[in-house]
């Protein structure tokens, strides 16, 4: 996944197993284990199979500002090339 795809994915409200697999590159079984680990660390209970995306982003330490910078650089380079 590139920075633009990652930003689009993390902009979702909820993170399902497929999203977690894309973000981490893990297999389905490993993503399920990771989901359980993340859910255990929450100090509140959620009644859905999905995780809040902001919790996943924090857990995986995804740097949103860095991704935005990469996307902006790419857009700027396209403008220069044209």
N, C-alpha and C positions, 0 to 999 in steps of 0.2 A: 504494500500500500504506500502511496505517496502522501505528502503532507496535506494536499487538498482533499484527498479521499478520507484521511484520518480526521481532519477537521469536520468534514460533513458527517462522519459517523459519530463523533463525540458531541455533536450538536443535538443529538436525539435526547429525549428526556429519560428513556429507559434503555438499559443494555440487556439484550437477550444472549443466549449461548452463542449464536452465530456471530454476533457483534464481538463478543469476548474472544472468540476464536480468531476473528480477523485482526483485532487489536494486538493479540499476544502471539499469534502464529502457533497456538497450541492445538492439539487434537481435541475432539469433542469430550472424551473422558477426562483429559487434563483440565479442560476449561470448566467442566462441571465441578471438579475438585477445587479449582481456584475460586469459582463462584461461591462454593460452600465456605471456603476460608474467608472470603470478603464478607459474606453474610454474618459469620460468627463474630467478626470484629465490629459490627454495627452496634451502637448502644441503644438501638430501637428495633422494633420488630416490623418487618414488612410482610404484607399478605399478598404477595404476587411472586410469580416465578422469575421475574426480571429484577435487575438491580438498578438503583438510581445511577444514571451515567456519571454524575458528578462524583459519586463515591468511587466508581471504577477508575475515573481519571485520576483522582487523588491517590488511590491505592497503587496504580501503575506508574504514578509520577510522570504523567504525560504533560509536557510543557506546551500549553496552548499558545502562549505568546511566541515561542520559537517557531511553531508550525505556521502561525500567521505571518511571521517574518519571511519564512521560506516561500510561502504562497505569493506574498507581495513582491519578492525579488523575481520570481518566475514571471509574474504579470508585467513587471517593469522591463524585464529583458525581452518579452514579446513586443512591447511597445517600441523599444529601441530597434528591434529587427525589422519592424514594418516601416 
